[in-house]
């Protein structure tokens, strides 16, 4: 039975991936700074690591056959003040650097390293003439530079360890991530449209993302960089209309002006207002099949009651 280590395993994506791996018969080691708060469960153990102070459970690192790196502070949790931007970058770049050094030195049985990145690597559509593909140049803004450094840190992995980089689009799922932020205002009968609403959203449903990571674990021909996005591009306004329709009832569209978003969110507003059209062609060419390639099916699955899922 293969053992998969996960940094960031207590987060939104990590929890879904852990549940899927357990169902498929894997052992999972979750690397976390809060290990004392966690009790070992069947097929799940917890190991302490803290890149900030150089702490790592070496026995746990030595035991893994696969490592999945999902560590990183939330992008949209707070305004991007200098301290927050530093935390976003260092929680990705320094932690990946720390993890790679430890895998190289202490994990002789680890043959696969899968690390997250983000479609923020590309910047806005205005920087490119077509849908962004994996060999496009990085943007020079904060997220573009952060993703470039994040991916560069993973390049130091030993040559005998297969490296896969997945550039996550906007992850949509129940309970956390972007979806509740988009859908919760609809309880009050409104559907907020950010800016013009025409900006393209490159997204992926949470279960499909977990399945894609599992696919990358199990298919050794998958190597290098892939966009982790669904093929069905959608504008922000179309996304909001789809959510409103699936929730039923009247939802009055209310446009939130770009100037107001810039006041409320500061630099972070550039991310919610920009259009970023990202290609899924390379990941589709691997043979991976999305359960939810289009937004309508994804939204219905997310809103479906748990007992009917």
C-alpha positions as CSV (number, residue, x, y, z in Angstrom):
1,X,0.0,0.0,0.0
2,X,1.5,3.3,-1.1
3,X,1.9,6.1,1.5
4,X,1.1,9.6,0.3
5,X,2.4,12.7,2.2
6,X,0.4,15.9,2.0
7,X,1.5,19.3,3.1
8,X,-1.5,21.6,3.4
9,X,-3.6,18.5,4.0
10,X,-5.9,20.1,6.5
11,X,-7.0,22.8,4.0
12,X,-9.9,22.7,1.5
13,X,-8.2,20.8,-1.3
14,X,-6.2,18.7,1.1
15,X,-9.3,17.4,2.9
16,X,-11.0,16.3,-0.3
17,X,-7.8,14.7,-1.6
18,X,-7.2,12.8,1.7
19,X,-10.8,11.5,1.6
20,X,-10.4,10.3,-2.0
21,X,-7.0,8.6,-1.3
22,X,-8.4,6.7,1.7
23,X,-11.3,5.5,-0.4
24,X,-8.8,4.3,-3.0
25,X,-6.8,2.3,-0.4
26,X,-3.8,4.7,0.2
27,X,-2.2,5.5,3.5
28,X,-2.0,9.3,4.1
29,X,0.5,11.3,6.2
30,X,-0.7,14.9,6.7
31,X,2.2,17.3,7.5
32,X,0.9,20.1,9.6
33,X,2.1,22.6,12.2
34,X,-0.9,21.7,14.4
35,X,-0.2,18.0,14.8
36,X,-0.9,18.0,18.5
37,X,-4.5,18.9,17.8
38,X,-5.0,15.9,15.5
39,X,-5.7,12.3,16.4
40,X,-4.5,9.5,14.2
41,X,-7.4,7.9,12.3
42,X,-7.6,4.7,10.2
43,X,-5.2,5.1,7.3
44,X,-4.4,8.7,8.3
45,X,-1.5,9.9,10.4
46,X,-0.2,13.4,11.2
47,X,3.3,14.6,11.2
48,X,4.8,17.8,12.5
49,X,6.5,20.2,10.2
50,X,7.1,23.9,10.4
51,X,9.2,25.5,7.6
52,X,9.4,28.8,9.5
53,X,11.5,27.2,12.3
54,X,13.1,24.4,10.4
55,X,11.1,21.6,12.1
56,X,10.2,18.4,10.3
57,X,9.3,14.8,11.3
58,X,12.1,13.1,9.5
59,X,10.7,9.6,10.1
60,X,7.5,10.6,8.4
61,X,9.4,12.1,5.4
62,X,11.3,8.9,5.0
63,X,8.1,6.8,4.9
64,X,6.4,8.5,1.9
65,X,6.3,7.1,-1.6
66,X,4.5,10.2,-3.0
67,X,4.5,13.8,-1.7
68,X,1.8,16.3,-2.6
69,X,2.6,19.9,-1.8
70,X,-0.5,22.0,-1.1
71,X,0.9,24.4,1.5
72,X,0.2,28.1,1.2
73,X,-1.7,31.0,2.8
74,X,-5.1,31.9,1.3
75,X,-4.8,34.3,-1.6
76,X,-8.1,36.1,-1.1
77,X,-8.6,35.9,2.7
78,X,-7.3,39.4,3.5
79,X,-6.3,42.6,1.8
80,X,-2.9,42.5,0.2
81,X,-1.0,44.7,2.6
82,X,2.8,44.3,2.5
83,X,2.8,41.8,5.5
84,X,0.1,39.7,3.9
85,X,1.8,39.6,0.5
86,X,5.0,38.4,2.3
87,X,3.1,35.7,4.0
88,X,1.4,34.6,0.8
89,X,4.8,34.3,-1.0
90,X,6.9,32.8,1.7
91,X,4.2,30.2,2.7
92,X,4.6,28.9,-0.9
93,X,8.2,29.6,-1.9
94,X,10.1,29.0,1.3
95,X,7.9,26.0,2.3
96,X,8.4,24.4,-1.1
97,X,12.2,25.0,-0.9
98,X,12.3,23.5,2.6
99,X,10.2,20.5,1.6
100,X,12.3,19.7,-1.6
101,X,15.5,19.9,0.4
102,X,14.1,17.3,2.9
103,X,12.7,15.0,0.2
104,X,16.1,15.1,-1.6
105,X,18.0,14.3,1.6
106,X,15.6,12.0,3.6
107,X,13.1,10.3,1.3
108,X,14.8,7.5,-0.7
109,X,11.5,5.8,-1.5
110,X,9.7,8.9,-2.7
111,X,9.4,8.7,-6.5
112,X,6.6,11.3,-7.2
113,X,6.4,14.9,-6.2
114,X,3.2,16.8,-7.1
115,X,3.1,20.5,-6.2
116,X,0.4,23.1,-6.6
117,X,0.8,26.4,-8.4
118,X,-1.9,28.7,-9.7
119,X,-3.2,30.2,-12.9
120,X,-2.2,33.5,-11.4
121,X,1.1,32.6,-13.0
122,X,-0.3,34.0,-16.3
123,X,-1.8,37.4,-15.4
124,X,-4.6,38.9,-17.5
125,X,-5.8,37.9,-21.0
126,X,-4.4,41.2,-22.3
127,X,-0.9,39.8,-21.9
128,X,-1.5,37.0,-24.4
129,X,-3.3,36.5,-27.7
130,X,-4.9,33.1,-27.0
131,X,-5.9,30.9,-24.1
132,X,-2.9,30.5,-21.8
133,X,-1.0,27.3,-22.3
134,X,1.7,25.9,-20.1
135,X,4.7,27.4,-21.9
136,X,3.4,31.0,-21.7
137,X,5.6,33.4,-19.9
138,X,4.8,34.4,-16.3
139,X,3.1,37.7,-15.5
140,X,5.3,40.3,-13.8
141,X,2.7,41.2,-11.2
142,X,2.6,40.0,-7.6
143,X,0.9,36.7,-8.3
144,X,2.8,36.0,-11.5
145,X,6.1,36.5,-9.7
146,X,5.0,34.5,-6.7
147,X,4.0,31.5,-8.9
148,X,7.2,31.8,-10.8
149,X,9.3,31.5,-7.6
150,X,7.0,28.8,-6.2
151,X,7.5,26.6,-9.3
152,X,11.2,27.4,-9.4
153,X,11.6,26.1,-5.9
154,X,10.2,22.7,-6.9
155,X,12.7,22.4,-9.8
156,X,15.4,21.4,-7.3
157,X,13.9,18.0,-6.7
158,X,16.2,15.1,-7.4
159,X,16.1,13.9,-11.0
160,X,14.9,10.4,-10.0
161,X,11.7,11.9,-8.5
162,X,9.0,12.6,-11.0
163,X,7.8,16.2,-10.7
164,X,4.3,17.4,-11.6
165,X,3.2,21.0,-11.3
166,X,-0.6,21.7,-11.3
167,X,-1.6,25.3,-11.9
168,X,-4.9,25.4,-10.1
169,X,-7.8,27.5,-11.5
170,X,-10.5,28.9,-9.2
171,X,-11.5,25.9,-7.1
172,X,-15.3,25.6,-6.7
173,X,-16.8,23.4,-4.0
174,X,-19.2,23.3,-1.1
175,X,-18.3,24.7,2.3
176,X,-15.1,26.6,1.5
177,X,-13.1,28.3,-1.3
178,X,-14.6,30.7,-3.7
179,X,-18.1,29.2,-4.1
180,X,-19.6,30.2,-0.8
181,X,-18.3,33.8,-1.3
182,X,-20.1,33.9,-4.6
183,X,-23.3,32.2,-3.6
184,X,-24.0,33.4,-0.1
185,X,-25.3,36.9,-1.0
186,X,-28.0,35.1,-3.0
187,X,-29.8,34.3,0.2
188,X,-30.8,37.9,0.3
189,X,-32.2,37.8,-3.2
190,X,-29.3,39.5,-5.0
191,X,-26.6,38.3,-7.4
192,X,-23.6,40.5,-7.2
193,X,-21.8,41.0,-10.5
194,X,-18.2,42.2,-10.0
195,X,-17.1,44.9,-12.4
196,X,-18.4,44.4,-15.9
197,X,-19.0,40.7,-15.3
198,X,-17.4,39.9,-18.7
199,X,-14.1,38.7,-17.2
200,X,-13.4,35.0,-17.9
201,X,-13.1,32.7,-14.9
202,X,-10.9,29.6,-15.3
203,X,-12.2,27.2,-12.7
204,X,-12.2,23.5,-11.6
205,X,-14.7,21.7,-9.3
206,X,-13.1,20.4,-6.1
207,X,-13.7,16.7,-6.7
208,X,-12.3,16.9,-10.2
209,X,-9.2,18.5,-8.8
210,X,-8.8,15.8,-6.2
211,X,-9.3,13.2,-9.0
212,X,-6.7,15.0,-11.2
213,X,-4.1,14.8,-8.4
214,X,-4.8,11.1,-7.9
215,X,-4.6,10.6,-11.7
216,X,-1.1,12.3,-11.6
217,X,-0.1,10.0,-8.8
218,X,-1.1,6.9,-10.6
219,X,0.0,7.7,-14.2
220,X,3.8,7.9,-14.3
221,X,3.7,9.3,-17.8
222,X,2.2,12.5,-16.4
223,X,5.2,14.8,-15.8
224,X,5.9,18.5,-15.9
225,X,3.4,21.4,-15.8
226,X,-0.3,21.2,-16.4
227,X,-3.2,23.6,-16.1
228,X,-5.7,22.3,-13.6
229,X,-8.8,23.9,-15.1
230,X,-12.0,22.6,-16.6
231,X,-12.4,23.0,-20.3
232,X,-15.6,24.9,-20.1
233,X,-14.6,28.5,-19.8
234,X,-17.2,30.9,-18.3
235,X,-17.5,34.6,-17.7
236,X,-18.1,35.9,-14.2
237,X,-21.6,37.0,-15.1
238,X,-22.4,33.6,-16.6
239,X,-21.1,31.9,-13.5
240,X,-23.3,34.0,-11.3
241,X,-26.3,33.4,-13.5
242,X,-25.7,29.6,-13.4
243,X,-25.5,29.7,-9.6
244,X,-28.7,31.8,-9.3
245,X,-30.6,29.5,-11.7
246,X,-29.5,26.4,-9.8
247,X,-30.5,27.9,-6.4
248,X,-34.0,28.8,-7.9
249,X,-36.0,31.8,-7.0
250,X,-35.5,35.4,-8.1
251,X,-31.9,36.8,-7.8
252,X,-31.6,40.4,-8.8
253,X,-28.2,41.1,-10.5
254,X,-26.4,44.0,-8.8
255,X,-23.3,45.3,-10.5
256,X,-20.5,46.2,-8.0
257,X,-18.5,48.9,-9.8
258,X,-14.8,48.3,-10.3
259,X,-13.9,51.6,-8.6
260,X,-15.7,50.4,-5.4
261,X,-14.0,47.1,-5.5
262,X,-10.6,48.8,-5.7
263,X,-11.5,50.9,-2.7
264,X,-12.7,47.8,-0.7
265,X,-10.1,45.3,-1.8
266,X,-7.1,47.4,-2.8
267,X,-4.6,45.5,-5.0
268,X,-6.5,42.2,-4.5
269,X,-9.3,43.8,-6.7
270,X,-7.1,43.2,-9.8
271,X,-7.5,39.4,-9.3
272,X,-11.3,39.5,-9.1
273,X,-11.7,41.9,-12.1
274,X,-9.1,40.4,-14.5
275,X,-10.0,38.0,-17.3
276,X,-7.8,34.9,-17.5
277,X,-8.6,32.3,-20.1
278,X,-6.6,29.1,-19.4
279,X,-6.4,26.1,-21.7
280,X,-7.2,22.6,-20.5
281,X,-5.9,20.9,-23.7
282,X,-2.7,19.5,-22.2
283,X,-4.4,17.8,-19.3
284,X,-7.1,16.5,-21.6
285,X,-4.4,15.0,-23.8
286,X,-3.3,12.8,-20.9
287,X,-6.6,11.0,-21.0
288,X,-8.0,12.5,-17.8
289,X,-11.8,12.8,-18.0
290,X,-13.5,15.5,-16.1
291,X,-16.7,14.6,-14.2
292,X,-17.7,18.2,-14.5
293,X,-16.3,19.8,-17.6
294,X,-19.0,22.5,-17.8
295,X,-20.1,24.9,-15.2
296,X,-23.8,23.9,-15.1
297,X,-23.1,20.4,-14.0
298,X,-20.4,21.5,-11.6
299,X,-22.8,24.0,-9.9
300,X,-25.6,21.4,-9.6
301,X,-23.2,18.9,-8.1
302,X,-22.0,21.5,-5.5
303,X,-25.5,22.4,-4.5
304,X,-26.8,18.9,-4.4
305,X,-27.7,17.8,-0.8
306,X,-25.1,15.5,0.7
307,X,-27.4,12.5,1.0
308,X,-27.9,12.7,-2.8
309,X,-24.3,13.3,-3.8
